[in-house]
């Protein structure tokens, strides 16, 4: 099957879409500038109104301070108590503060600065007049005060101060009215400009929406086509994965059958031949030993090499097909293997066998035995453990196997990514017999736990030509992973020196 790859799409929007988008952005920027300017004008008008109100309040307050000072002086004249002189004593400092603040507020108006200067002169003269009257009263009496009042201009100073206050307030009000009229005009112009920009922006956005909508539907059609292609590809991957899984299980079955056949031939034919050679060598050596001791010694060495060859043959046969599995059953074979494993590796390896597990068929027995081999080999090489427990029990029509250790444990990434050949081989052995195999962290998140469930009934029958459907990870199957294993069967002696 061949796949064609379409040429890549050109990057970026067409020129007319880009131009429309830029024009729309410019309109929005212009509208934003207009709104910002209008907002600034409104703030300026608000500040001016607040300043006008503040100027009016302070001018009025100056008038009140002067009136209070004069009223306190009259109260003193009538009562003779200096308690009434409090407002007069504090008037000077308060009035100076008010004039300073007013000077800052009217700094931008020349006429108001001039009016403020005149008002300051009048107030100062009034305060000096009141201080002079107070001093005369304290030295002479009320009659002298009356005489001074009749000849001085103090009675006109208050009227002038009031008049000057009225002038300043009126001028400030007129200034506010003029600036408010200018602001209203500018505000109307800004509103009309903003409305025009918004109308134009709506039209441009409508045009741009049509362009985007057309491009969106084109992209939806392309995405749908790509989705269909991906679904077809995923289906093909699932089919190929199922075929590979079936092939893997078939190879495991064929491999075990071939190993069993080869083990029988090595044991029967090669074993018989080696035994015959050993008998002949013994006979010849016994004959030559009295007359040819040197030749007899050579035959003894050859017989020693033959004994080593017999031992090598025995180990090969055990690797191919454990003899205890066929002769004594699954329970004894696992117990013996765990004992040898503990002796060779120095780990505390305990085998717990529960129930009638020897009733398992040859395929189930060799699958359980191989899974135990792979798991213990992994513990010895990677787990850094001091104890491992192999627990095999019969649960109804299933065999439940659990191998746990107290080592460093398997990490989450290794569990989630099935890349280990050893684990894949164990999983395929379990699937071959319609079972399951999982790997997870041990108790209290310590160590590793390998669990396998193998039915005793064997793999399900299927019609001729029909393949076995294998659960796939994309369908929610949990396929954990371990560090790489060797796919060759292991004996405890293989772990020496590792």
Residue, then its C-alpha position, 0 to 999 in steps of 0.5 A: x500500500x502506498x501513501x501520497x503526501x500532499x504539498x505543504x500549504x502556504x504559510x500566512x493569510x492571503x493578502x486581501x485578508x491581511x489588508x482587511x485585518x490591518x485596516x480593522x486594527x487601524x480603525x480600532x486604534x483610532x477609536x481607542x485614541x479618540x476615546x482616550x482623548x475624550x477621557x482626558x478632556x473629561x478628566x480635565x473638566x472634572x479637575x477644573x470643576x473641582x478646582x473651581x469649587x475648591x477656590x470658591x470654598x477657600x475664598x469663602x473660608x477666608x471671609x469667614x476667618x476675617x468675620x470670626x476674628x472681628x466677632x471675637x474682638x467685639x465679644x472681648x470688648x463686651x465681656x472683657x474676657x480674653x477667651x473671646x480672642x482665640x479666633x483673632x489669635x489664630x486667624x493670621x496663621x490660618x489666613x496665610x495658609x489659605x492664601x498660599x493654597x489659593x496661590x497654587x490653585x489660581x496660578x494658571x489665571x493672571x486675573x485671578x492672581x491679581x484679585x488674590x493679591x488685592x484680597x491679601x492686601x485687604x485682609x492684611x490691612x483688616x488684621x492690622x487694624x484689628x490688632x491696633x484697635x485691640x492694643x488701644x483698648x488694652x491701654x485706653x478703653x472703649x471710648x478710645x476704640x470708638x474714637x478710632x473706629x469713627x476716624x479709620x477706614x476699618x468699617x469699609x475694609x470688610x465691605x471691600x473684602x466681601x466685594x473682592x471675594x464676590x469678584x473672585x468667585x464670579x470670575x472663577x464661575x465664568x472661567x468654568x462655564x467657558x471651559x465647560x462649553x469648549x469641552x461640550x463642543x469637543x465631546x460632541x465632535x469626539x462622540x460623532x467621530x467615535x460613532x463613525x469609526x465604530x460603524x466603519x469598524x463593524x462593516x469591516x469586521x463583517x467582511x472579515x468575518x465572512x472571510x474567516x468563516x469561509x476559511x474555517x469551513x475549508x479547514x474543517x473539511x481538511x481536518x475531516x479528511x485528515x481525521x478519516x485518514x488517521x482513523x484508517x491508519x490507526x485501524x491498520x496499526x491495530x490489525x498489524x499489532x494483532x497479527x504480530x501478537x498472534x505471531x509472537x504467541x505462535x513463535x513462543x508455542x513453536x519455540x517451547x515445542x522445539x525446545x522440548x523435542x531438542x531436549x528429548x533428543x539430547x537426553x536420549x540419543x546424545x546421552x546414550x552415546x556419551x554413556x557408551x563412550x564412557x564405558x568404552x573408555x573405562x574398559x580400554x583404560x583398565x586394560x592399558x593401565x598395567x602395561x601402558x600407564x601413560x596411555x591409561x592416564x591420557x584416557x583418564x583425562x579424556x574421560x574427565x573431559x567426557x564427564x564435563x561434557x555430560x554435565x554441559x549436556x545436562x545443563x543444556x537440557x535443563x535450560x531447554x526443558x526442566x526435567x523436574x517439571x516433567x518428572x516431579x511436577x510444577x510445585x517441586x520444580x519451582x521449589x527446587x529452582x527457588x532454592x538454587x536461586x537463593x543459594x547462587x544469588x544470596x537473596x532470601x527467595x521463598x516459594x509458597x505453593x498453595x493448592x493442587x498446582x500440579x494438575x496444570x497442563x504442560x503448556x500452563x506449567x512451562x508458562x508459569x515456570x518461564x515467568x518465574x525465571x524471567x522475574x527472578x532474573x530481573x530481581x537479581x539484576x535490577x531490583x537491588x533487593x534482599x528478599x523475594x517471594x514467589x507465591x503460586x496458588x490455585x484459585x478455582x479454574x485459574x493459577x494465580x502467580x505473584x512474585x514480589x520483592x523489597x527492592x527499589x521498585x519499577x518506575x512509572x515510566x517503565x510501567x507505562x511503556x511496554x518496551x521490555x522484550x522480557x516483559x512482552x515475552x511473559x505477557x505473550x505467554x500469558x495471552x497465549x493461554x488466555x491469561x493476563x499479566x500485570x506489573x505494579x509497585x509492591x506493598x506500600x509503594x515499595x519493590x515490584x510485584x508481578x502478577x499472572x493469572x493462567x486458566x487451567x483449561x488452556x487457550x480457547x478453541x477458534x474456528x479454522x482460519x480465524x485469528x485470535x483478537x488481542x487486547x491493544x493498549x489503545x483499547x484500555x489494556x494495561x501493558x506495563x514494562x520492565x528493564x530489558x530482559x534476555x529472551x533466553x531461559x535462565x538458570x540460577x547458575x547464569x546469575x553468578x558473578x552478575 
